[in-house]
Amino acid sequence: MDLATGTGLTGPLTGCTEIIDVSNIVTVRKKTAIEFFASATRNLLEAGASAGTRHVITLSIVGIDDVGLGYYLGKRTQEEAVRLGPLPWSILRATQFHEFAEPLLDGARGPFVVVPHLLCQPVAVAEVARAGRPGGPAAGRSPATAGRTRTTPADRHGPPSGESATVPRDRGAAAHTGRGRRGDDRRRSAPPGRVRPWRTNLHRVPARGRTGGRCDIHPKAHERNPMNNLAIRLTLAIPFLEEVLVGCWNQFAPHSFYDNFPTVNLNPPFSHHFAHDFGGATMGIALVLGIAMVTPRTHYVVPAALAFSTWAVPHFFYHLLNTFPPTLALTITLHTANAVVAVLGLTAVGMAVLRDRRATSSAM
């Protein structure tokens, strides 16, 4: 069946006396949310009426009247469609579920997670299911369902990095005041200003400035693991030093590099222009390796190590197939060094990816 188009709904609803509507779309765009909830709800109710359904229970969110977030506007559209629809209805507004937290953190991309510093009363999914009272009479809009404890998501997920980001206007104000808590569905005016950062008095707001709130930026667990970071730094250190040496030598003393670096002078003629360009490009690779070494976050390590490997792996095979040093000892030394350097870049990529997977597995 397809809620958005209404295709195939009537048959499965035949004999169904009650619909529990927890349909959803993952979006923050106003237009997308409104279009989905308007069409999906209308199609579901019309199909239910045609099939003889006598009651619809729709799950909604506490506080959506106060926040102009695109998704919340979609939920308001859904509620309106239910109220004006052909079936007797019940709307149950609930606060965020406890079960939301871990999937949201695990699914976030990048090296840190933005955790809203908001007052909330999370509730268990099982409690919301019981509050919905399936099988009962239509109740209109039921009392809001929430947990017993007021908390902040940031308090549940460890200390922040010390960085923060502004949440503008009514969204931040709702986060600050805790609008959306149980029994707090009426519209309230928010105080002006911005909510103070992490672990300050949530009830004190600066007298001036825009209405808004703050978010705490939490590094992911694997980014705080010093042993993982040390291993990646050490793996990147040799390619970094090698690229700095070769790059600077070519850039500032190209003739000396050509005359003294092993095997280079076996491929004449010397090109001053080529040596300078190669030196600059190599220094560029050294720069990104240095950034990744100082800050071994995945989105730095992987591009830097892959950029280095794009040079180092073909370089190894070129020497292996085309360069023949005058002595066996020099041949073995040269090929071994090139092989080690080529492997180090790929090793750094693998370590960063493995670190992410281990962190995700431990979180789950």
C-alpha positions as CSV (number, residue, x, y, z in Angstrom):
1,M,0.0,0.0,0.0
2,D,1.0,3.6,-0.5
3,L,-0.2,6.2,2.0
4,A,1.1,9.2,-0.1
5,T,-1.0,8.2,-3.1
6,G,-3.7,6.1,-1.5
7,T,-2.9,3.1,-3.7
8,G,-3.9,-0.2,-2.2
9,L,-5.4,1.1,1.1
10,T,-9.0,-0.1,1.0
11,G,-8.4,-3.8,0.9
12,P,-6.1,-4.1,3.9
13,L,-8.5,-1.9,6.0
14,T,-11.5,-4.1,5.3
15,G,-12.8,-5.4,8.7
16,C,-10.5,-3.0,10.6
17,T,-12.5,-1.2,13.3
18,E,-9.7,1.1,14.5
19,I,-6.7,2.8,12.9
20,I,-3.6,3.7,14.9
21,D,-1.8,6.2,12.7
22,V,2.0,6.6,13.4
23,S,2.9,7.3,9.8
24,N,5.9,9.5,9.4
25,I,8.4,11.1,7.0
26,V,12.0,12.1,7.9
27,T,12.4,15.7,6.8
28,V,12.8,19.2,8.1
29,R,11.5,20.9,5.0
30,K,8.1,22.7,5.5
31,K,6.7,21.9,2.0
32,T,7.7,18.3,2.1
33,A,6.3,17.7,5.6
34,I,3.0,19.5,4.9
35,E,2.4,17.7,1.5
36,F,3.1,14.3,3.0
37,F,1.0,14.6,6.1
38,A,-1.9,16.2,4.3
39,S,-2.1,13.6,1.5
40,A,-1.2,10.6,3.7
41,T,-3.8,11.4,6.4
42,R,-6.5,12.3,3.9
43,N,-6.0,9.1,2.0
44,L,-5.9,7.0,5.1
45,L,-9.1,8.5,6.6
46,E,-11.0,8.2,3.3
47,A,-10.0,4.6,2.9
48,G,-10.9,3.8,6.5
49,A,-14.3,5.4,6.1
50,S,-14.9,3.4,2.9
51,A,-13.9,0.2,4.8
52,G,-16.2,0.9,7.7
53,T,-13.5,1.8,10.3
54,R,-15.1,3.5,13.3
55,H,-12.1,5.2,15.0
56,V,-8.7,6.7,14.3
57,I,-6.0,7.3,16.9
58,T,-3.2,9.7,15.6
59,L,0.1,10.2,17.4
60,S,1.4,13.7,17.5
61,I,3.9,15.9,19.4
62,V,3.6,18.1,22.5
63,G,4.2,21.8,21.8
64,I,3.9,21.9,18.0
65,D,1.7,25.0,18.2
66,D,4.6,27.0,19.5
67,V,7.4,26.1,17.2
68,G,7.5,27.0,13.5
69,L,9.7,24.0,12.5
70,G,8.9,22.6,9.1
71,Y,8.2,19.1,10.5
72,Y,6.0,20.5,13.2
73,L,4.0,22.4,10.7
74,G,3.4,19.1,8.9
75,K,2.2,17.5,12.1
76,R,-0.2,20.4,12.7
77,T,-1.5,19.8,9.2
78,Q,-2.0,16.2,10.1
79,E,-4.0,17.1,13.2
80,E,-6.2,19.4,11.3
81,A,-6.9,16.8,8.7
82,V,-7.9,14.3,11.4
83,R,-10.2,16.8,13.1
84,L,-11.9,17.6,9.8
85,G,-11.9,14.1,8.6
86,P,-14.8,11.6,8.2
87,L,-13.9,9.3,11.2
88,P,-14.3,9.7,15.0
89,W,-10.9,10.6,16.2
90,S,-8.4,10.8,19.1
91,I,-5.1,12.7,18.9
92,L,-2.5,11.8,21.4
93,R,0.3,14.3,21.8
94,A,3.5,12.9,23.4
95,T,7.0,14.2,24.2
96,Q,10.1,12.7,22.6
97,F,10.8,9.0,23.3
98,H,13.7,7.8,25.3
99,E,14.3,5.4,22.5
100,F,15.1,8.2,20.0
101,A,18.4,9.2,21.6
102,E,20.8,6.5,20.6
103,P,19.7,6.0,17.0
104,L,20.0,9.8,16.4
105,L,23.5,9.9,17.9
106,D,24.6,6.8,16.1
107,G,23.2,7.9,12.7
108,A,24.8,11.4,12.8
109,R,27.6,12.0,10.3
110,G,31.0,13.6,11.0
111,P,33.2,13.8,14.1
112,F,30.7,15.5,16.4
113,V,27.0,15.5,17.3
114,V,25.0,18.7,17.9
115,V,22.9,18.0,21.0
116,P,20.1,20.5,21.7
117,H,20.3,22.1,25.2
118,L,16.6,21.9,25.8
119,L,14.3,21.1,28.7
120,C,12.3,18.0,28.0
121,Q,10.4,15.2,29.6
122,P,11.1,12.1,27.5
123,V,8.8,9.2,27.8
124,A,9.0,5.5,26.9
125,V,7.2,4.2,23.8
126,A,5.4,1.6,25.9
127,E,3.9,4.3,28.1
128,V,2.6,6.2,25.0
129,A,1.1,3.0,23.7
130,R,-0.8,2.5,26.9
131,A,-2.0,6.1,27.0
132,G,-3.5,5.8,23.5
133,R,-6.1,3.4,24.9
134,P,-6.8,1.4,21.7
135,G,-10.3,-0.1,21.7
136,G,-11.8,2.8,23.6
137,P,-14.1,5.5,22.4
138,A,-13.0,8.6,20.4
139,A,-11.6,11.1,22.9
140,G,-10.7,14.1,20.8
141,R,-7.3,15.5,21.8
142,S,-6.2,13.5,24.8
143,P,-4.0,15.0,27.6
144,A,-0.4,15.2,26.7
145,T,1.8,12.2,27.6
146,A,5.3,12.8,29.0
147,G,7.8,11.3,31.4
148,R,8.1,12.3,35.0
149,T,11.6,13.8,34.9
150,R,12.7,17.0,33.3
151,T,16.2,16.8,31.8
152,T,18.3,17.9,28.9
153,P,19.6,15.5,26.2
154,A,23.1,17.0,26.9
155,D,23.0,15.8,30.5
156,R,22.4,12.2,29.2
157,H,25.3,12.0,26.8
158,G,28.5,13.2,28.5
159,P,30.3,16.5,28.6
160,P,30.4,18.8,25.6
161,S,33.5,19.8,23.7
162,G,33.2,23.4,25.0
163,E,31.9,24.6,21.6
164,S,28.4,25.8,21.1
165,A,26.1,26.9,18.3
166,T,23.2,29.3,18.2
167,V,19.7,28.1,17.6
168,P,17.7,31.1,16.3
169,R,14.4,32.6,17.3
170,D,11.4,30.6,18.3
171,R,13.2,27.2,18.1
172,G,15.8,28.2,20.6
173,A,13.3,29.9,22.8
174,A,11.2,26.8,23.0
175,A,14.4,24.8,23.9
176,H,15.1,27.3,26.7
177,T,11.7,27.6,28.2
178,G,10.9,23.9,27.9
179,R,7.7,24.5,25.9
180,G,6.5,21.1,24.9
181,R,6.6,19.7,28.4
182,R,3.5,17.8,29.6
183,G,0.4,20.0,30.0
184,D,2.1,22.9,28.4
185,D,0.3,23.1,25.0
186,R,-0.9,26.7,25.3
187,R,1.0,29.5,23.5
188,R,3.5,31.3,25.6
189,S,5.7,34.3,24.8
190,A,9.4,33.6,25.2
191,P,11.8,36.0,26.8
192,P,14.2,37.8,24.6
193,G,17.8,36.9,24.4
194,R,19.8,33.7,24.0
195,V,19.9,30.8,26.4
196,R,23.2,30.5,28.3
197,P,25.4,27.6,27.3
198,W,25.8,24.3,29.0
199,R,25.3,23.8,32.7
200,T,24.3,27.3,33.6
201,N,21.0,28.4,35.1
202,L,18.3,27.6,32.5
203,H,16.0,30.2,34.0
204,R,18.3,33.2,33.6
205,V,18.4,34.8,30.2
206,P,20.4,37.9,29.0
207,A,18.3,41.0,28.8
208,R,19.3,41.9,25.3
209,G,19.6,40.1,22.0
210,R,17.5,37.9,19.8
211,T,15.2,35.2,21.1
212,G,17.1,32.0,20.7
213,G,18.9,29.1,22.3
214,R,22.1,27.2,22.4
215,C,23.3,23.8,21.3
216,D,26.2,21.9,22.8
217,I,28.6,20.2,20.4
218,H,29.6,16.8,21.6
219,P,32.6,14.9,20.2
220,K,31.7,11.3,19.3
221,A,33.1,8.7,21.6
222,H,35.8,7.5,19.2
223,E,37.1,11.1,18.8
224,R,37.8,11.2,22.5
225,N,39.8,7.9,22.6
226,P,43.4,8.9,23.1
227,M,44.9,5.5,22.2
228,N,43.1,5.4,18.8
229,N,44.2,8.9,18.1
230,L,47.8,8.3,19.0
231,A,48.0,5.2,16.7
232,I,46.6,7.2,13.8
233,R,49.0,10.1,14.5
234,L,52.0,7.7,14.5
235,T,50.9,6.1,11.3
236,L,50.6,9.5,9.6
237,A,53.9,10.8,11.0
238,I,56.2,9.0,8.6
239,P,54.3,10.0,5.4
240,F,54.1,13.5,6.7
241,L,57.8,13.8,7.4
242,E,58.7,12.1,4.2
243,E,56.5,14.6,2.2
244,V,57.9,17.6,4.0
245,L,61.5,16.5,3.3
246,V,60.9,15.7,-0.4
247,G,58.7,18.7,-1.0
248,C,61.0,21.3,0.6
249,W,64.1,19.7,-1.0
250,N,62.6,19.9,-4.5
251,Q,61.1,23.4,-4.0
252,F,64.2,25.1,-2.5
253,A,67.1,23.0,-3.7
254,P,66.0,21.2,-6.9
255,H,69.5,20.6,-8.3
256,S,70.7,19.2,-5.0
257,F,67.7,16.8,-4.9
258,Y,68.4,15.6,-8.5
259,D,72.1,15.0,-7.8
260,N,71.9,13.4,-4.4
261,F,68.5,11.6,-3.9
262,P,69.0,7.9,-4.7
263,T,68.0,6.9,-8.3
264,V,66.5,10.3,-9.3
265,N,69.5,11.1,-11.6
266,L,69.0,7.7,-13.3
267,N,66.1,9.4,-15.3
268,P,67.6,12.4,-17.1
269,P,67.3,15.1,-18.1
270,F,66.8,17.4,-15.1
271,S,63.9,19.9,-15.3
272,H,63.9,22.9,-13.0
273,H,60.3,23.6,-13.7
274,F,59.2,20.1,-13.1
275,A,61.2,19.9,-9.8
276,H,59.5,23.1,-8.5
277,D,56.0,21.9,-9.4
278,F,56.6,18.5,-7.8
279,G,57.9,20.1,-4.7
280,G,54.9,22.4,-4.3
281,A,52.4,19.5,-4.9
282,T,54.3,17.3,-2.4
283,M,54.2,20.1,0.2
284,G,50.4,20.4,-0.4
285,I,50.0,16.7,0.5
286,A,52.2,17.3,3.5
287,L,49.9,20.1,4.6
288,V,46.8,17.9,4.7
289,L,48.7,15.1,6.3
290,G,49.8,17.5,9.0
291,I,46.2,18.7,9.7
292,A,45.1,15.1,10.0
293,M,47.9,14.2,12.3
294,V,47.2,17.1,14.6
295,T,43.4,16.6,14.5
296,P,42.9,12.9,13.7
297,R,39.2,13.2,13.0
298,T,37.9,10.8,10.4
299,H,36.9,13.5,7.9
300,Y,40.5,14.8,8.0
301,V,42.3,11.5,8.1
302,V,40.6,9.7,5.3
303,P,40.9,12.4,2.6
304,A,44.5,13.2,3.6
305,A,45.6,9.5,3.7
306,L,43.9,8.7,0.4
307,A,45.5,11.8,-1.3
308,F,48.9,10.5,-0.1
309,S,48.1,7.0,-1.2
310,T,47.1,8.2,-4.7
311,W,50.8,9.3,-5.1
312,A,52.5,6.6,-3.0
313,V,51.0,3.4,-4.4
314,P,51.8,4.2,-8.1
315,H,55.2,5.5,-7.0
316,F,56.0,2.1,-5.5
317,F,55.0,0.2,-8.6
318,Y,56.9,2.5,-10.9
319,H,60.2,2.0,-9.0
320,L,59.5,-1.8,-8.7
321,L,59.1,-2.1,-12.5
322,N,61.3,0.6,-14.0
323,T,64.2,1.5,-11.6
324,F,67.3,-0.6,-11.3
325,P,69.8,0.8,-8.7
326,P,73.4,-0.1,-9.1
327,T,73.6,-2.4,-6.0
328,L,71.3,-5.1,-4.6
329,A,71.4,-3.5,-1.1
330,L,70.2,-0.2,-2.5
331,T,67.5,-2.0,-4.5
332,I,66.2,-3.8,-1.5
333,T,66.3,-0.7,0.7
334,L,64.6,1.5,-1.9
335,H,61.7,-1.0,-2.7
336,T,61.2,-1.7,1.0
337,A,61.0,2.0,1.9
338,N,58.6,2.7,-0.9
339,A,56.4,-0.3,0.1
340,V,56.2,0.8,3.7
341,V,55.3,4.3,2.8
342,A,52.6,3.1,0.4
343,V,51.1,0.9,3.0
344,L,51.0,3.5,5.7
345,G,48.5,5.7,3.9
346,L,46.1,2.9,3.4
347,T,46.6,1.7,7.0
348,A,45.6,5.1,8.3
349,V,42.4,4.9,6.3
350,G,41.6,1.4,7.6
351,M,42.3,2.5,11.2
352,A,40.0,5.5,11.0
353,V,37.2,3.3,9.5
354,L,37.7,0.6,12.1
355,R,37.7,3.1,14.9
356,D,34.3,4.4,13.7
357,R,32.8,0.9,13.5
358,R,34.0,-0.1,17.0
359,A,32.6,3.1,18.4
360,T,29.2,2.5,16.8
361,S,29.1,-1.1,17.9
362,S,29.9,-0.2,21.5
363,A,27.2,2.5,21.5
364,M,24.6,0.1,20.4
